[in-house]
Every structure is written in C-alpha cells, then in structure tokens.
C-alpha cells in the first residue's frame, strides 16, 4: 500500500520536489529501521553454509509445477489440486517434505489450469494494463482530466505492485486482483 501511494504521489503534478524528497527519506528510513527486525524474525535464515531452505522449497515447487504442466498441458491438474498432486510430482524431485503452494501465481495458474488458463489469465492482465495505460496517456496532457489521470495511475500502480507480489506468492484468488480488474473496467467505462 505504501508503495502504491508513493508511486502515485511521486507522479502527481501537485506534489512539490521538497515533499517528494521528504517522502523518499521517510520511506528509506522506515525500511532501514525494519529490515534488521524482519530478518531476525525469519525462522529459515540461511545458515553459515549459504543454504536457504525457503528458496530451495520454492524452486522445487516450481519444478513440480512445470512437470504438472508437461503432463497436463491443456487444462492442468484442476483447481485446488496442486497440493495433492505435489505429493506425486514431488517424488520425482526426491522431496521429503510436502509443500502446499507454489509461491508463484503464474506457476500456480499454469499447474492448476494448464496453458489454456495461463494464457487467459495473462490476456486479462494485459488488456487491463493496456486500457489503463491508454487512459493515462490520453488524460496526461489535459488538465481537465487530472483527477481521472491520478486515479488511473493509482490503479495501474496497484496492478504493478500486484504483479510484483505474484512472483513470491499465490494471489490469483484474492479479492485484490478482482478489485483491480473492476476498477480498470469502471475507469474505461467512465473515460469512454
């Protein structure tokens, strides 16, 4: 949320340079203050040998998802069936601990919905991004549409943050995704 607010205000014409520098300073100071605390809370910290259990688990889950897509390329293993199928495909990887999620939305959609579902998911994201970018481009130079430009930028920035989060977790079934889609459709309808 902070990242969305920051990006939106940074691109706003109404925020002075001093305010932008102040925002960067406050966010940087907050991050520097929280990083050591967050790192100390991790239970799977990398040992002195350099191994990171969290990263290894994610890579093995992604490999299992790729194997599932290979065996079920069109329609995947079915909605909600990644965990149960991981027990089968995880054996190919000699995995002794079961995992529940892929920790990557794209891999999760591909494994459960196949290439058909993955292509549909990516087309929805692309159309949404394209429409928001078009509205931003057309409203940018017109002072009369500055509010529309700012709201559209905020929605597109939210989408950017969503896409970043999908790399590290499974987010295709959360409400946030559907709110972004709804806002982008509404903004397109208002603009037309």
C-alpha positions as protocol buffer text, in pm:
chain_id: "A"
residue {
  index: 1
  type: UNK
  ca { x: 0 y: 0 z: 0 }
}
residue {
  index: 2
  type: UNK
  ca { x: 283 y: 237 z: 85 }
}
residue {
  index: 3
  type: UNK
  ca { x: 447 y: 164 z: -249 }
}
residue {
  index: 4
  type: UNK
  ca { x: 125 y: 239 z: -439 }
}
residue {
  index: 5
  type: UNK
  ca { x: 75 y: 566 z: -251 }
}
residue {
  index: 6
  type: UNK
  ca { x: 439 y: 661 z: -301 }
}
residue {
  index: 7
  type: UNK
  ca { x: 440 y: 594 z: -677 }
}
residue {
  index: 8
  type: UNK
  ca { x: 110 y: 775 z: -725 }
}
residue {
  index: 9
  type: UNK
  ca { x: 216 y: 1084 z: -531 }
}
residue {
  index: 10
  type: UNK
  ca { x: 559 y: 1084 z: -695 }
}
residue {
  index: 11
  type: UNK
  ca { x: 399 y: 1108 z: -1038 }
}
residue {
  index: 12
  type: UNK
  ca { x: 145 y: 1368 z: -929 }
}
residue {
  index: 13
  type: UNK
  ca { x: 184 y: 1721 z: -1059 }
}
residue {
  index: 14
  type: UNK
  ca { x: 54 y: 1861 z: -730 }
}
residue {
  index: 15
  type: UNK
  ca { x: 340 y: 1737 z: -509 }
}
residue {
  index: 16
  type: UNK
  ca { x: 643 y: 1964 z: -476 }
}
residue {
  index: 17
  type: UNK
  ca { x: 1002 y: 1842 z: -510 }
}
residue {
  index: 18
  type: UNK
  ca { x: 1065 y: 1903 z: -141 }
}
residue {
  index: 19
  type: UNK
  ca { x: 768 y: 1683 z: -50 }
}
residue {
  index: 20
  type: UNK
  ca { x: 892 y: 1410 z: -286 }
}
residue {
  index: 21
  type: UNK
  ca { x: 1240 y: 1415 z: -128 }
}
residue {
  index: 22
  type: UNK
  ca { x: 1080 y: 1405 z: 218 }
}
residue {
  index: 23
  type: UNK
  ca { x: 869 y: 1103 z: 117 }
}
residue {
  index: 24
  type: UNK
  ca { x: 1176 y: 918 z: -12 }
}
residue {
  index: 25
  type: UNK
  ca { x: 1367 y: 995 z: 308 }
}
residue {
  index: 26
  type: UNK
  ca { x: 1084 y: 877 z: 536 }
}
residue {
  index: 27
  type: UNK
  ca { x: 1029 y: 555 z: 339 }
}
residue {
  index: 28
  type: UNK
  ca { x: 1404 y: 480 z: 322 }
}
residue {
  index: 29
  type: UNK
  ca { x: 1448 y: 544 z: 695 }
}
residue {
  index: 30
  type: UNK
  ca { x: 1148 y: 323 z: 775 }
}
residue {
  index: 31
  type: UNK
  ca { x: 1278 y: 42 z: 558 }
}
residue {
  index: 32
  type: UNK
  ca { x: 1628 y: 62 z: 704 }
}
residue {
  index: 33
  type: UNK
  ca { x: 1480 y: 51 z: 1054 }
}
residue {
  index: 34
  type: UNK
  ca { x: 1257 y: -251 z: 980 }
}
residue {
  index: 35
  type: UNK
  ca { x: 1493 y: -470 z: 774 }
}
residue {
  index: 36
  type: UNK
  ca { x: 1707 y: -600 z: 1065 }
}
residue {
  index: 37
  type: UNK
  ca { x: 1394 y: -673 z: 1270 }
}
residue {
  index: 38
  type: UNK
  ca { x: 1226 y: -863 z: 985 }
}
residue {
  index: 39
  type: UNK
  ca { x: 1540 y: -1063 z: 911 }
}
residue {
  index: 40
  type: UNK
  ca { x: 1574 y: -1166 z: 1275 }
}
residue {
  index: 41
  type: UNK
  ca { x: 1214 y: -1298 z: 1274 }
}
residue {
  index: 42
  type: UNK
  ca { x: 1273 y: -1538 z: 983 }
}
residue {
  index: 43
  type: UNK
  ca { x: 1286 y: -1894 z: 1104 }
}
residue {
  index: 44
  type: UNK
  ca { x: 1455 y: -2024 z: 789 }
}
residue {
  index: 45
  type: UNK
  ca { x: 1753 y: -1792 z: 778 }
}
residue {
  index: 46
  type: UNK
  ca { x: 2038 y: -1900 z: 559 }
}
residue {
  index: 47
  type: UNK
  ca { x: 2292 y: -2094 z: 759 }
}
residue {
  index: 48
  type: UNK
  ca { x: 2661 y: -2025 z: 751 }
}
residue {
  index: 49
  type: UNK
  ca { x: 2695 y: -2276 z: 468 }
}
residue {
  index: 50
  type: UNK
  ca { x: 2481 y: -2049 z: 247 }
}
residue {
  index: 51
  type: UNK
  ca { x: 2177 y: -2275 z: 210 }
}
residue {
  index: 52
  type: UNK
  ca { x: 1832 y: -2119 z: 217 }
}
residue {
  index: 53
  type: UNK
  ca { x: 1552 y: -2368 z: 281 }
}
residue {
  index: 54
  type: UNK
  ca { x: 1280 y: -2127 z: 171 }
}
residue {
  index: 55
  type: UNK
  ca { x: 1437 y: -2071 z: -168 }
}
residue {
  index: 56
  type: UNK
  ca { x: 1504 y: -2442 z: -219 }
}
residue {
  index: 57
  type: UNK
  ca { x: 1142 y: -2526 z: -137 }
}
residue {
  index: 58
  type: UNK
  ca { x: 1016 y: -2268 z: -386 }
}
residue {
  index: 59
  type: UNK
  ca { x: 1244 y: -2391 z: -663 }
}
residue {
  index: 60
  type: UNK
  ca { x: 1131 y: -2750 z: -607 }
}
residue {
  index: 61
  type: UNK
  ca { x: 765 y: -2642 z: -606 }
}
residue {
  index: 62
  type: UNK
  ca { x: 822 y: -2457 z: -935 }
}
residue {
  index: 63
  type: UNK
  ca { x: 986 y: -2765 z: -1085 }
}
residue {
  index: 64
  type: UNK
  ca { x: 691 y: -2977 z: -973 }
}
residue {
  index: 65
  type: UNK
  ca { x: 454 y: -2722 z: -1131 }
}
residue {
  index: 66
  type: UNK
  ca { x: 648 y: -2743 z: -1459 }
}
residue {
  index: 67
  type: UNK
  ca { x: 623 y: -3122 z: -1454 }
}
residue {
  index: 68
  type: UNK
  ca { x: 246 y: -3093 z: -1396 }
}
residue {
  index: 69
  type: UNK
  ca { x: 215 y: -2858 z: -1694 }
}
residue {
  index: 70
  type: UNK
  ca { x: 418 y: -3101 z: -1903 }
}
residue {
  index: 71
  type: UNK
  ca { x: 184 y: -3392 z: -1815 }
}
residue {
  index: 72
  type: UNK
  ca { x: -141 y: -3188 z: -1829 }
}
residue {
  index: 73
  type: UNK
  ca { x: -66 y: -2906 z: -2075 }
}
residue {
  index: 74
  type: UNK
  ca { x: -417 y: -2800 z: -2181 }
}
residue {
  index: 75
  type: UNK
  ca { x: -625 y: -2788 z: -1864 }
}
residue {
  index: 76
  type: UNK
  ca { x: -379 y: -2859 z: -1580 }
}
residue {
  index: 77
  type: UNK
  ca { x: -439 y: -3076 z: -1277 }
}
residue {
  index: 78
  type: UNK
  ca { x: -757 y: -2894 z: -1174 }
}
residue {
  index: 79
  type: UNK
  ca { x: -850 y: -2606 z: -949 }
}
residue {
  index: 80
  type: UNK
  ca { x: -716 y: -2655 z: -596 }
}
residue {
  index: 81
  type: UNK
  ca { x: -529 y: -2976 z: -682 }
}
residue {
  index: 82
  type: UNK
  ca { x: -170 y: -2854 z: -677 }
}
residue {
  index: 83
  type: UNK
  ca { x: -108 y: -2969 z: -318 }
}
residue {
  index: 84
  type: UNK
  ca { x: -243 y: -3319 z: -369 }
}
residue {
  index: 85
  type: UNK
  ca { x: -56 y: -3359 z: -698 }
}
residue {
  index: 86
  type: UNK
  ca { x: 264 y: -3223 z: -545 }
}
residue {
  index: 87
  type: UNK
  ca { x: 281 y: -3542 z: -340 }
}
residue {
  index: 88
  type: UNK
  ca { x: 305 y: -3734 z: -669 }
}
residue {
  index: 89
  type: UNK
  ca { x: 526 y: -3497 z: -869 }
}
residue {
  index: 90
  type: UNK
  ca { x: 740 y: -3401 z: -570 }
}
residue {
  index: 91
  type: UNK
  ca { x: 862 y: -3762 z: -562 }
}
residue {
  index: 92
  type: UNK
  ca { x: 1028 y: -3704 z: -898 }
}
residue {
  index: 93
  type: UNK
  ca { x: 1231 y: -3440 z: -720 }
}
residue {
  index: 94
  type: UNK
  ca { x: 1305 y: -3663 z: -417 }
}
residue {
  index: 95
  type: UNK
  ca { x: 1136 y: -3416 z: -187 }
}
residue {
  index: 96
  type: UNK
  ca { x: 1093 y: -3539 z: 168 }
}
residue {
  index: 97
  type: UNK
  ca { x: 879 y: -3252 z: 299 }
}
residue {
  index: 98
  type: UNK
  ca { x: 546 y: -3174 z: 128 }
}
residue {
  index: 99
  type: UNK
  ca { x: 467 y: -2818 z: 26 }
}
residue {
  index: 100
  type: UNK
  ca { x: 126 y: -2662 z: -9 }
}
residue {
  index: 101
  type: UNK
  ca { x: 175 y: -2375 z: -257 }
}
residue {
  index: 102
  type: UNK
  ca { x: 399 y: -2287 z: -550 }
}
residue {
  index: 103
  type: UNK
  ca { x: 471 y: -1940 z: -407 }
}
residue {
  index: 104
  type: UNK
  ca { x: 429 y: -1802 z: -759 }
}
residue {
  index: 105
  type: UNK
  ca { x: 94 y: -1712 z: -911 }
}
residue {
  index: 106
  type: UNK
  ca { x: 192 y: -1775 z: -1273 }
}
residue {
  index: 107
  type: UNK
  ca { x: 329 y: -2122 z: -1194 }
}
residue {
  index: 108
  type: UNK
  ca { x: 22 y: -2198 z: -982 }
}
residue {
  index: 109
  type: UNK
  ca { x: -222 y: -2096 z: -1258 }
}
residue {
  index: 110
  type: UNK
  ca { x: -23 y: -2295 z: -1515 }
}
residue {
  index: 111
  type: UNK
  ca { x: -16 y: -2609 z: -1298 }
}
residue {
  index: 112
  type: UNK
  ca { x: -383 y: -2600 z: -1199 }
}
residue {
  index: 113
  type: UNK
  ca { x: -539 y: -2455 z: -1518 }
}
residue {
  index: 114
  type: UNK
  ca { x: -289 y: -2558 z: -1784 }
}
residue {
  index: 115
  type: UNK
  ca { x: -175 y: -2342 z: -2070 }
}
residue {
  index: 116
  type: UNK
  ca { x: -537 y: -2251 z: -2151 }
}
residue {
  index: 117
  type: UNK
  ca { x: -590 y: -2098 z: -1807 }
}
residue {
  index: 118
  type: UNK
  ca { x: -247 y: -1937 z: -1803 }
}
residue {
  index: 119
  type: UNK
  ca { x: -299 y: -1769 z: -2141 }
}
residue {
  index: 120
  type: UNK
  ca { x: -644 y: -1647 z: -2032 }
}
residue {
  index: 121
  type: UNK
  ca { x: -501 y: -1510 z: -1706 }
}
residue {
  index: 122
  type: UNK
  ca { x: -221 y: -1328 z: -1889 }
}
residue {
  index: 123
  type: UNK
  ca { x: -460 y: -1186 z: -2151 }
}
residue {
  index: 124
  type: UNK
  ca { x: -684 y: -1045 z: -1876 }
}
residue {
  index: 125
  type: UNK
  ca { x: -381 y: -879 z: -1714 }
}
residue {
  index: 126
  type: UNK
  ca { x: -254 y: -745 z: -2046 }
}
residue {
  index: 127
  type: UNK
  ca { x: -592 y: -597 z: -2151 }
}
residue {
  index: 128
  type: UNK
  ca { x: -629 y: -436 z: -1811 }
}
residue {
  index: 129
  type: UNK
  ca { x: -276 y: -287 z: -1830 }
}
residue {
  index: 130
  type: UNK
  ca { x: -327 y: -171 z: -2189 }
}
residue {
  index: 131
  type: UNK
  ca { x: -656 y: 6 z: -2111 }
}
residue {
  index: 132
  type: UNK
  ca { x: -514 y: 179 z: -1804 }
}
residue {
  index: 133
  type: UNK
  ca { x: -205 y: 291 z: -1998 }
}
residue {
  index: 134
  type: UNK
  ca { x: -423 y: 429 z: -2279 }
}
residue {
  index: 135
  type: UNK
  ca { x: -634 y: 632 z: -2036 }
}
residue {
  index: 136
  type: UNK
  ca { x: -321 y: 765 z: -1864 }
}
residue {
  index: 137
  type: UNK
  ca { x: -169 y: 868 z: -2197 }
}
residue {
  index: 138
  type: UNK
  ca { x: -484 y: 1048 z: -2314 }
}
residue {
  index: 139
  type: UNK
  ca { x: -554 y: 1223 z: -1981 }
}
residue {
  index: 140
  type: UNK
  ca { x: -197 y: 1330 z: -1905 }
}
residue {
  index: 141
  type: UNK
  ca { x: -187 y: 1646 z: -2113 }
}
residue {
  index: 142
  type: UNK
  ca { x: -545 y: 1759 z: -2038 }
}
residue {
  index: 143
  type: UNK
  ca { x: -569 y: 1949 z: -1708 }
}
residue {
  index: 144
  type: UNK
  ca { x: -948 y: 1890 z: -1708 }
}
residue {
  index: 145
  type: UNK
  ca { x: -888 y: 1517 z: -1661 }
}
residue {
  index: 146
  type: UNK
  ca { x: -616 y: 1540 z: -1395 }
}
residue {
  index: 147
  type: UNK
  ca { x: -829 y: 1359 z: -1134 }
}
residue {
  index: 148
  type: UNK
  ca { x: -905 y: 1081 z: -1380 }
}
residue {
  index: 149
  type: UNK
  ca { x: -534 y: 1061 z: -1466 }
}
residue {
  index: 150
  type: UNK
  ca { x: -438 y: 1037 z: -1098 }
}
residue {
  index: 151
  type: UNK
  ca { x: -696 y: 767 z: -1017 }
}
residue {
  index: 152
  type: UNK
  ca { x: -598 y: 565 z: -1323 }
}
residue {
  index: 153
  type: UNK
  ca { x: -230 y: 594 z: -1229 }
}
residue {
  index: 154
  type: UNK
  ca { x: -314 y: 470 z: -880 }
}
residue {
  index: 155
  type: UNK
  ca { x: -499 y: 167 z: -1018 }
}
residue {
  index: 156
  type: UNK
  ca { x: -218 y: 88 z: -1262 }
}
residue {
  index: 157
  type: UNK
  ca { x: 40 y: 128 z: -984 }
}
residue {
  index: 158
  type: UNK
  ca { x: -168 y: -110 z: -772 }
}
residue {
  index: 159
  type: UNK
  ca { x: -158 y: -354 z: -1059 }
}
residue {
  index: 160
  type: UNK
  ca { x: 220 y: -314 z: -1079 }
}
residue {
  index: 161
  type: UNK
  ca { x: 253 y: -398 z: -709 }
}
residue {
  index: 162
  type: UNK
  ca { x: 15 y: -693 z: -754 }
}
residue {
  index: 163
  type: UNK
  ca { x: 230 y: -827 z: -1039 }
}
residue {
  index: 164
  type: UNK
  ca { x: 540 y: -793 z: -822 }
}
residue {
  index: 165
  type: UNK
  ca { x: 373 y: -985 z: -538 }
}
residue {
  index: 166
  type: UNK
  ca { x: 268 y: -1266 z: -772 }
}
residue {
  index: 167
  type: UNK
  ca { x: 633 y: -1361 z: -812 }
}
residue {
  index: 168
  type: UNK
  ca { x: 655 y: -1462 z: -446 }
}
residue {
  index: 169
  type: UNK
  ca { x: 307 y: -1584 z: -355 }
}
residue {
  index: 170
  type: UNK
  ca { x: -19 y: -1719 z: -491 }
}
residue {
  index: 171
  type: UNK
  ca { x: -259 y: -1429 z: -546 }
}
residue {
  index: 172
  type: UNK
  ca { x: -497 y: -1527 z: -827 }
}
residue {
  index: 173
  type: UNK
  ca { x: -790 y: -1600 z: -594 }
}
residue {
  index: 174
  type: UNK
  ca { x: -761 y: -1297 z: -366 }
}
residue {
  index: 175
  type: UNK
  ca { x: -1006 y: -1009 z: -381 }
}
residue {
  index: 176
  type: UNK
  ca { x: -732 y: -756 z: -456 }
}
residue {
  index: 177
  type: UNK
  ca { x: -695 y: -897 z: -808 }
}
residue {
  index: 178
  type: UNK
  ca { x: -1067 y: -864 z: -877 }
}
residue {
  index: 179
  type: UNK
  ca { x: -1079 y: -510 z: -736 }
}
residue {
  index: 180
  type: UNK
  ca { x: -805 y: -405 z: -980 }
}
residue {
  index: 181
  type: UNK
  ca { x: -999 y: -560 z: -1268 }
}
residue {
  index: 182
  type: UNK
  ca { x: -1323 y: -394 z: -1157 }
}
residue {
  index: 183
  type: UNK
  ca { x: -1160 y: -53 z: -1121 }
}
residue {
  index: 184
  type: UNK
  ca { x: -993 y: -78 z: -1462 }
}
residue {
  index: 185
  type: UNK
  ca { x: -1322 y: -173 z: -1631 }
}
residue {
  index: 186
  type: UNK
  ca { x: -1502 y: 109 z: -1448 }
}
residue {
  index: 187
  type: UNK
  ca { x: -1235 y: 363 z: -1543 }
}
residue {
  index: 188
  type: UNK
  ca { x: -1254 y: 258 z: -1906 }
}
residue {
  index: 189
  type: UNK
  ca { x: -1634 y: 296 z: -1895 }
}
residue {
  index: 190
  type: UNK
  ca { x: -1610 y: 640 z: -1733 }
}
residue {
  index: 191
  type: UNK
  ca { x: -1347 y: 758 z: -1979 }
}
residue {
  index: 192
  type: UNK
  ca { x: -1546 y: 647 z: -2285 }
}
